[in-house]
Amino acid sequence: MSSRNPIIAVTGSSGAGTSTTTAAFEHIFRTLGISSVNVEGDSFHRFSRQEMDMEKRKAKEARTNISYFGDLANDFNSLEKLFKDYGETGTGKIRRYLHTFDEAVPYNQMPGTFTPWENFGEGTDLLYYEGLHGGVVTKDNDVAKHVDLLIGMVPIVNLEWIQKIIRDTNKRGHSREAVTASIVRSMEDYISFITPQFSRTHINFQRVPTVDTSNPFSAKAIPSLDESFVVIRFREVKNVDFQYYLRMIDGSFMSRINTLVVPGGKMGLAMELILTPLISDLIDRKTQANKQLDWMSDL
């Protein structure tokens, strides 16, 4: 963690809604006049799409397993180094993973490849990460310790699978059978690398549908926000004004002493009400830390 160069990470599984959350953060950043460097978690995959297909075939022949959730397919060393470097210097190296032809054409590359690593300079207020591993901890790496505000996006697992199946079939051209096989193949890594992060997060936003999602593999549509509640759990967040949130968010209630429940349609409002003061506080701490550094350098 760094007062001078704060890091915000939104972590969640593929299909968990982290991209939707990014839109809320972008609005908060504009409102507060914050300049951020945005980092995509997929840029820390270890392999291109073609290389990953080869690794999957090798794993199948060897009767082992590899998935985008686990350490074999991701470069946690580089991710932790970026967070560490940014916290210390406000600089680092980033690249992009190009998912689609639309993303790849401007770079004259094929989908499923990476752009070159590039240095980004000073002048940003904070680093914003969105992806699978913003709070990952392994025997060799501790990414979570570098994060100042760690947010979990955690729809209940059946909803998460529905979102992934429909996204990957409609937008990425995969068959339902292929997506289902991917879910099954990834389960061990999901349990080992993804779910433990949500015990380290400062706040979790968990969407719970109020419609039947008993068989996610036959679902034809994603339950809407209005067909859901959002369970918001706070951990190690000081001075939470729950009474204010209850007054401001119609239909909200407390389910536990640290847990606020809001109607799904109010999720965006809840995120802005809760996160704006926390992000503003990070920027205030940054300002004070830099003033103190300037004062000490003048001595």
Secondary structure, DSSP 8 states (H G I E B T S, - for coil): --SSS-EEEEE--TTSSHHHHHHHHHHHHHHHT--EEEEEGGGGBSS-HHHHHHHHHHHHHTT----TTSSTTB-HHHHHHHHHHHHHHS-EEE--EE-SHHHHGGGT--TTEE---EEE-S--SEEEEEES-TT-B-SS-B-GGG-SEEEEE---HHHHHHHHHHHHHHTS---HHHHHHHHHHHHHHIIIIIGGGGGT-SEEEEEEESS--S-GGG--S---GGGEEEEEEESS--S--HHHHHHHSTT-EEEETTEEEEEGGGHHHHHHHHHHHHHHHHHHHHHHHHHHHHHHHH-
